[in-house]
C-alpha cells in the first residue's frame, strides 16, 4: 500500500508561504492554500528551517506594512 508522496517545501512553496504570511493569512489558511494539514505545516517547519524562516519573514513583512 502506498500513501501520498512526501510533501517537501520547495523554494517556490517557501515563497508562496512567505507571501501569504505577509498578507496576514493564518496558519490554517496557509495550510489550506498549500493543500496540506496544519499538523503537516508545523511538522515541515520543524523539518525544513527555510520553510519556517519564509513564514517568519512574511509575518515580519506584514507587520512592517501595518497589517
Number of C-alpha atoms within 10 A of each C-alpha: 2 4 5 5 6 6 11 12 20 12 12 9 14 19 16 19 28 24 20 20 24 22 16 17 17 12 18 14 15 22 18 13 14 14 12 13 16 15 12 13 22 15 12 17 17 12 13 14 10 16 24 21 15 22 23 16 17 24 23 17 18 19 14 10 10 7 11
